[in-house]
């Protein structure tokens, strides 16, 4: 694994997507995926591979998400940027990786909650294999992805290679926080990760 990927792993385990929510939707916290959703459902990886074009919006019809996408890079200390906590309706695209529709794993990051309540990816744990994720690009094309699996993993076991590693097709990963909330650390203990593959373009 490259030094760059290990740096990303360290960031996600410490600063990335920790969220500052206080369980405003009740003691149960945000929705969590069932264990069976982590078993990949076969999806045709033969969708068209597109040239690079910046993503501008993400839509997830099954959970009512329609949100603008901002660019996320690295901060001066080498940590990955995250969307601003005071703008919980935004998600971000990690701009050191492929754009959605290009060959490789495009990564979108979003908070699960904020001091204002539920954030853009609060319901990510409700996604199931077969659900659709649509990303509108600056070139006017919409890359349509089909969810293959949804998993909840402890932050100290974040699967960096699976999330950021190379692919032979156009893939998408959605990442947010999940699991129980550690009030002392003001952070969720786990991550929810959605794996998807592009299946069409319109």
N, C-alpha and C positions, 0 to 999 in steps of 0.2 A: 504494500500500500504506500502511496506517495506521501511525502512530508506534508503536502498541501491537504490531503484528505485527513491525516491525523490531526492537523491543526483545526480543521473543521469539526472533527469529533470532539476535541477538547472544548471548543466554543459551545457546542450544543449541550454538552454535559454541565456547563457552568452558567454561562450568561444567556445562551440562546433560548428564546421562547419560554422564559420562566414564568411570565405573566405575573400580575400583581392583583389578581382578583381575590375576593374574599368569600367565595361561595355564595354569591348573591342569588343564585337560582335554587338554593336549598342545600341541605347537607349531603345529598347524593352526588353533587358536583356535575360536571358535564357528562354527556352520554359516552359510554365506553363500548367498543366493539366486542361482540362475542368471540370466544376463542376460535370458533369454526371459520370466521371471516378471514383469519390469517392464512388459511389454506388457499393457495392461488387457484383461481378459476381460469381455465385455458382461454386465451384471447388471441385472435389472429394478429400477428405482428407484421402483417404485410401492408399496412396502411402507407400512404405516400409519405416520403421524407421531403420536408420543405427546406428552402433556404432560410438563412437567419433573418428574423424580423422580430422586433421587440414586442413582447406581450403587453396588452393594455387593459385587459379585463378578464376575470374568471367568473364563470357561471356554473353552479351545481344545482340543477333543477330539483333533484329529489330532496334537498335540504334547504331550498329557498335562498341560496347564496347567489348574489350578483354584485361583484365588488371590483373597484379599480385596482390595478396592479402598479406598484411602484418598484423602482430598481433598488436592489440591496447589494452592497458590495462588502468590503471589509473596513472596519474602523482602523484608526492609527495603531492600535495595539494588536492588530491582527485578528480581532474577533469579528465574527460575521454580524452585519447590521441586522436589526429587526425593525418592523414597522413601529412607528411611534405609539406609545401606550395611550396617548390622548386622542388617537384617531383609530379607534377599534374597528371601524368598518373597512379598513384597507388591508390588503394582503400584499406580499412582496415576492418578487422573482429574484433569485440569486443570480446576479449578472456575470459571474465568473464561469458559469456553465452554459449548456445549450439553451437556446430559446425553445419554447414549446413548439413541436413540429419538426425540429431538427433531429438528426440522429443523436441519441444519447439521453441522459436523464435530466430533464428540466425540473428544477426544484422551486416550489412555491411555499412560502412560510407565512404563517399568520397566528395571531394571538387567539387563545381560547376565551379569555375574558379580560376585563379591565376594571378600574374603579367605577366605570359607568355601567357595568353589567356585562352581558354576553358580547363577545367580539365575533369577528367574521368567521372563524373556524370553530365556534362553540359546538356545533352539531356534527363535526367531522366524524365522530365516532358512530354516527348513525348510517354512514355509507356502507354499502355492501357490494360484493363482487357483482358486476353487471351494471351498476349505476354509471351514469355519464357525467363527465366533466368537460366543459367547453372553454377554450381559451381564445379570445379574440386578439388578433395580432395587428400591428401597425400597418401591414400590407393589405388589410381588409379581409384576410382569410380567417376562418374559425377552425382551429384544430380540435377535433372531437376525440376524447379519450374514454376508454372503457375501463372501469376499475377491475383490477385483477385480485387484489387482496387488501385487507385493512388490518393492521396490527397495533397492539399496545406493547411497548417495550420500556423497561426501566432505563432512565437516562444514562446510567453507568454501563449499559449494554447497547448503546446506540449503534445500529448497523451501518456504519459509515460507508462501507464498500457497496452495500446494496442500494443505498440512497444516492450517493454521488458517483458511484463507479460507472465505467463505460458500458454501453449497450449497443447491440447491433440493429436497433430499431428506435423509433421515436417514442420515448417514454416520459412519464410525468410522476413526480412525487409531491405529495402534499404533507406538510409537517406542522403539528401544533403540540400543545401540552395536553396531558391527560393523567388519569389515575387519581390518587388522593392528593389533597392539598396539604403541604407542610407549612403550617402557620408560622412556625419559628423562622423557617428559611424564606417564607413568602414565595413559595415556588411549588409547582406540581412535581410529583416524583417521577412521572413517566412521560413518554411521548406517544402520540397517535400518529401513525404513518400510513398514508394511502399510496398504493402502487397502482399505476395505470399505464395502458399502452394506447397509442393513437390508432384509431380504427377507421377514421374517415376525415375528410376535409370539406368544408363548404365555403 
